[in-house]
Amino acid sequence: MGIWKSPPVELEPVVFLSRWQVMETDKGFRHFIGHNTETMSGRASTPIVKFDPETRRGVTQSGRIYELIAESGVDFNANILWDITSAEIGVASTDVSSEYDQTHIASLQPAAPFIANLYYDARLRCLGANVPATHQSFEPRNPGLLADLLFAMGVRQGYLRVPNFDTVENRTEFIDLVRAVERRLNELERGLPRDADGPPTEEPS
C-alpha cells in the first residue's frame, strides 16, 4: 500500500470518515483513523482537539475537520497506516471508538422526567421556566400553555422547582399559577383533555 502526505487543510478542510476508529496513544492524544469516503483511501489524523457529538464532527491539531459517518468500524488500509505512523512516532495505542459511537453518546444524555425551575414575572403576571437538563427556557405565559410546553420537553408533575417566596411579589397569585401548571401536567400524564373551565390558552398580550 502506498503512503502519501495529506493535502493542505486549505485544499481539504473537511474529511468524511466511514469505518472509523478513535485511537488513544499512551501519551494521551487521540486520533481519528478510517476510510476517507472521497479519496477512497485509509486516513489517520493529527491529534484531536475537540469533538462535537451532535454534529459528529471533530477538529484536529492541523485545523482539519473530520466528520464521522455511521457507527465505528475497521478499515484495513487505515489500520496499516496507523500501525506505521505509531511505529514512526514511537507510541502504543488503545481503541476508544466506543466512546464516540452514537449509541454510547445517547446513553450519556439526561433522561426524562426533567426538573423545571419556575420564575414569576410580576409585570405579565405569568410564570416562565427553564429546564437545566436540556438548556431550554420558556418565556412567561399562561399556565396551561407553559405546562403543555414543559410536558413536551419531558417535565412531569412533581418536578417543578419554585423560587424563594421572599423574591415573589404576589405570593397568592404565584401559588395559584404553580397549581395550575401542576394540574395541567397531571391531566397530560393521565391523557385527559384540557378542562373547559380551566385557564385560557391565549398568551398574554
C-alpha positions as CSV (number, residue, x, y, z in Angstrom):
1,M,0.0,0.0,0.0
2,G,1.4,3.4,-1.0
3,I,1.6,6.2,1.7
4,W,1.4,9.8,0.7
5,K,1.2,13.1,2.6
6,S,-2.3,14.6,3.1
7,P,-3.1,17.7,1.1
8,P,-3.0,21.0,2.9
9,V,-6.0,21.9,5.1
10,E,-6.8,24.8,2.7
11,L,-7.4,22.3,-0.1
12,E,-9.1,19.6,2.0
13,P,-10.7,21.3,5.1
14,V,-13.2,18.5,5.8
15,V,-12.8,14.8,5.6
16,F,-15.7,12.3,5.9
17,L,-14.7,9.0,7.5
18,S,-16.6,5.8,7.4
19,R,-15.4,2.5,9.0
20,W,-13.7,4.9,11.5
21,Q,-11.9,4.4,14.8
22,V,-10.6,6.7,17.5
23,M,-7.2,5.6,18.8
24,E,-5.7,6.9,22.1
25,T,-2.0,6.9,22.4
26,D,0.0,6.2,25.6
27,K,0.8,9.9,25.6
28,G,-2.8,10.8,26.0
29,F,-3.5,12.0,22.5
30,R,-6.5,10.8,20.4
31,H,-6.5,10.4,16.6
32,F,-9.2,9.6,14.0
33,I,-8.5,6.8,11.6
34,G,-10.7,5.4,9.0
35,H,-11.8,5.3,5.3
36,N,-11.8,8.6,3.5
37,T,-15.1,8.5,1.6
38,E,-13.9,11.0,-1.0
39,T,-10.4,9.6,-1.8
40,M,-11.4,6.0,-1.1
41,S,-8.2,5.6,1.0
42,G,-7.2,5.0,4.5
43,R,-6.6,8.0,6.7
44,A,-5.1,8.9,10.1
45,S,-5.4,12.3,11.6
46,T,-3.3,14.5,13.8
47,P,-4.3,14.7,17.5
48,I,-8.0,15.6,18.1
49,V,-8.5,19.0,19.7
50,K,-12.3,18.9,20.1
51,F,-15.3,16.8,19.2
52,D,-19.0,17.8,18.9
53,P,-21.2,14.7,19.5
54,E,-24.2,16.5,18.0
55,T,-22.7,17.2,14.6
56,R,-20.4,14.1,14.7
57,R,-17.5,16.5,13.8
58,G,-14.1,16.8,15.3
59,V,-11.3,19.3,14.8
60,T,-7.7,18.1,14.9
61,Q,-4.4,19.8,15.6
62,S,-3.9,20.6,12.0
63,G,-7.2,22.5,11.9
64,R,-8.9,19.9,9.7
65,I,-12.4,18.8,10.4
66,Y,-13.3,15.1,10.4
67,E,-16.9,14.0,10.3
68,L,-17.7,10.5,11.4
69,I,-20.2,8.6,9.3
70,A,-22.5,6.0,10.9
71,E,-21.0,3.8,13.6
72,S,-17.4,2.8,14.2
73,G,-15.8,0.0,12.1
74,V,-12.4,-1.3,11.0
75,D,-10.7,-0.2,7.7
76,F,-7.8,-2.4,6.7
77,N,-5.8,0.4,5.0
78,A,-6.4,2.9,7.8
79,N,-5.1,0.3,10.3
80,I,-1.9,-0.3,8.4
81,L,-1.4,3.4,8.1
82,W,-1.9,3.8,11.8
83,D,0.5,1.0,12.7
84,I,3.2,2.6,10.5
85,T,2.5,6.0,12.0
86,S,2.6,4.7,15.6
87,A,5.9,3.0,15.0
88,E,7.4,6.1,13.5
89,I,6.4,8.3,16.4
90,G,7.1,5.6,19.0
91,V,3.7,5.2,20.7
92,A,1.3,2.4,21.6
93,S,-2.4,3.0,21.3
94,T,-5.8,1.8,22.5
95,D,-9.1,1.7,20.6
96,V,-11.6,4.1,22.3
97,S,-14.1,4.2,19.4
98,S,-17.0,3.0,21.5
99,E,-16.9,6.4,23.4
100,Y,-17.7,8.1,20.1
101,D,-20.5,5.8,18.9
102,Q,-23.9,7.4,18.7
103,T,-25.5,4.8,20.9
104,H,-22.9,5.4,23.7
105,I,-23.3,9.2,23.4
106,A,-27.1,8.9,23.5
107,S,-26.8,6.8,26.7
108,L,-25.0,9.8,28.4
109,Q,-27.8,12.2,27.7
110,P,-30.1,13.0,30.6
111,A,-33.3,11.1,30.7
112,A,-36.8,12.4,31.4
113,P,-38.5,13.3,33.6
114,F,-36.7,16.6,33.8
115,I,-36.8,19.3,36.5
116,A,-38.1,22.7,35.6
117,N,-37.2,25.9,37.5
118,L,-40.2,28.3,37.6
119,Y,-40.0,32.0,37.9
120,Y,-42.7,34.7,38.3
121,D,-43.0,37.7,36.0
122,A,-44.9,40.3,38.1
123,R,-45.5,42.6,35.1
124,L,-47.1,39.9,32.9
125,R,-48.5,38.1,36.0
126,C,-47.4,34.8,34.4
127,L,-44.8,32.1,35.0
128,G,-41.8,31.3,33.0
129,A,-39.4,28.3,33.3
130,N,-36.1,26.9,32.4
131,V,-35.1,23.2,32.1
132,P,-31.4,22.8,33.1
133,A,-31.1,19.3,31.7
134,T,-32.0,20.4,28.2
135,H,-30.7,24.0,28.5
136,Q,-34.1,25.3,27.3
137,S,-36.0,28.3,28.6
138,F,-39.6,29.4,28.2
139,E,-40.8,33.0,28.4
140,P,-43.6,33.8,30.8
141,R,-47.0,32.7,29.5
142,N,-50.3,31.4,30.8
143,P,-50.0,28.2,33.0
144,G,-51.8,25.9,30.6
145,L,-49.6,26.6,27.6
146,L,-46.5,26.6,29.8
147,A,-47.5,23.2,31.1
148,D,-48.0,21.9,27.6
149,L,-44.5,23.0,26.5
150,L,-42.9,21.6,29.6
151,F,-44.6,18.3,29.2
152,A,-43.5,18.1,25.6
153,M,-39.9,18.6,26.9
154,G,-40.1,15.8,29.4
155,V,-41.1,17.7,32.6
156,R,-43.7,15.9,34.7
157,Q,-45.9,16.7,37.7
158,G,-43.9,16.9,40.9
159,Y,-40.7,18.0,39.1
160,L,-41.3,21.8,39.4
161,R,-39.0,23.9,41.4
162,V,-40.1,27.3,42.7
163,P,-38.0,30.3,43.7
164,N,-37.7,31.6,47.3
165,F,-41.0,33.1,48.2
166,D,-39.2,36.1,49.6
167,T,-38.5,37.1,46.0
168,V,-42.1,36.8,44.8
169,E,-44.2,39.9,44.9
170,N,-47.6,38.4,44.7
171,R,-47.4,35.1,46.5
172,T,-51.1,34.2,46.3
173,E,-51.2,34.6,42.6
174,F,-47.9,32.8,42.2
175,I,-49.1,29.8,44.1
176,D,-52.3,29.7,42.1
177,L,-50.3,29.8,38.8
178,V,-48.0,27.0,40.0
179,R,-51.0,24.9,41.0
180,A,-52.5,25.5,37.5
181,V,-49.3,24.2,35.9
182,E,-49.2,21.2,38.1
183,R,-52.9,20.5,37.4
184,R,-52.4,20.6,33.7
185,L,-49.3,18.4,33.9
186,N,-51.4,15.9,35.8
187,E,-54.0,16.0,33.1
188,L,-51.4,15.4,30.4
189,E,-49.9,12.5,32.2
190,R,-53.4,10.9,32.5
191,G,-54.2,11.7,28.9
192,L,-57.1,13.9,29.8
193,P,-58.3,16.8,27.6
194,R,-58.0,20.4,28.9
195,D,-60.7,21.4,31.3
196,A,-63.2,23.7,29.6
197,D,-63.3,25.8,32.7
198,G,-59.5,25.8,33.0
199,P,-57.1,28.7,32.2
200,P,-57.3,30.3,28.8
201,T,-54.9,29.1,26.1
202,E,-54.1,32.5,24.7
203,E,-50.8,34.1,25.7
204,P,-51.0,37.4,27.5
205,S,-51.0,40.4,25.2
